[in-house]
Amino acid sequence: MSKSRKPTTKTTFDTLRFDAFTVRDYEIAGEQRSDWSRIGSAWPHQDGEGFRVLLHALPLDGVVTLRLAKAKEPAAE
C-alpha cells in the first residue's frame, strides 16, 4: 500500500487546526445553555489518515468536541 497521498497544497495541513472542547449543558431560569471550555487542539497528519491531539485537560464525561479553529479577529483600537 502506497503512502504517497499528499495534500494538494503544503499549507493545507500546515494551517489546518481543530480546537478541542468539552461542552457542559445546563439550565438557568428554564433556558437551556451550553458552556464550551477549550481543552486543547488537533492537527491532521500529513498523510490525511489521522490526527495529532494535544489536550491540556480531560473532560469528566470523556467526550471531546473538535471544531475547525477560526482565525482571531484583530483587536479594536
C-alpha positions as CSV (number, residue, x, y, z in Angstrom):
1,M,0.0,0.0,0.0
2,S,1.4,3.3,-1.0
3,K,1.7,6.3,1.4
4,S,2.1,8.8,-1.4
5,R,-1.1,10.7,-0.6
6,K,-0.1,14.3,-0.2
7,P,-2.3,17.4,0.4
8,T,-2.9,19.5,-2.7
9,T,-1.0,22.4,-1.2
10,K,1.5,22.3,1.6
11,T,-0.3,24.9,3.5
12,T,-3.4,22.8,3.8
13,F,-2.1,20.7,6.6
14,D,0.3,23.3,7.9
15,T,-2.6,25.7,8.7
16,L,-5.5,23.4,9.3
17,R,-6.2,23.1,13.1
18,F,-9.1,22.0,15.2
19,D,-9.8,23.3,18.7
20,A,-10.8,20.7,21.2
21,F,-13.6,21.5,23.7
22,T,-15.6,19.9,26.5
23,V,-19.2,21.0,26.5
24,R,-21.4,21.2,29.6
25,D,-25.1,21.6,29.1
26,Y,-27.1,23.3,31.9
27,E,-30.3,25.2,32.5
28,I,-30.9,28.6,34.0
29,A,-34.4,30.0,34.6
30,G,-35.8,27.4,32.2
31,E,-33.4,28.3,29.4
32,Q,-31.0,25.7,28.1
33,R,-27.4,26.8,27.8
34,S,-24.0,25.3,27.0
35,D,-20.6,26.1,28.4
36,W,-17.8,25.4,25.9
37,S,-14.3,25.1,27.5
38,R,-11.3,24.8,25.2
39,I,-9.1,22.0,26.4
40,G,-6.7,21.5,23.5
41,S,-6.0,21.3,19.8
42,A,-5.7,18.8,17.0
43,W,-3.8,18.8,13.7
44,P,-4.3,16.3,10.8
45,H,-1.4,14.1,9.8
46,Q,0.3,14.9,6.5
47,D,-0.9,11.6,5.0
48,G,-4.5,12.6,5.8
49,E,-5.2,9.4,7.8
50,G,-5.2,10.6,11.4
51,F,-4.8,13.5,13.8
52,R,-2.3,14.6,16.5
53,V,-4.3,15.6,19.5
54,L,-2.9,17.8,22.3
55,L,-5.1,18.0,25.4
56,H,-4.4,20.3,28.4
57,A,-7.3,18.8,30.4
58,L,-9.6,15.8,30.2
59,P,-13.3,16.1,30.1
60,L,-15.2,14.5,33.0
61,D,-17.7,12.8,30.7
62,G,-15.0,11.5,28.3
63,V,-16.4,13.4,25.3
64,V,-14.1,15.8,23.3
65,T,-15.7,18.0,20.6
66,L,-13.4,19.1,17.7
67,R,-14.2,22.2,15.8
68,L,-12.3,23.9,13.0
69,A,-10.2,26.7,14.5
70,K,-11.3,30.2,13.4
71,A,-8.8,33.0,12.8
72,K,-8.8,35.5,15.6
73,E,-10.2,38.9,14.8
74,P,-7.9,41.9,15.2
75,A,-8.4,43.8,18.4
76,A,-10.4,47.0,18.1
77,E,-8.4,50.2,18.8
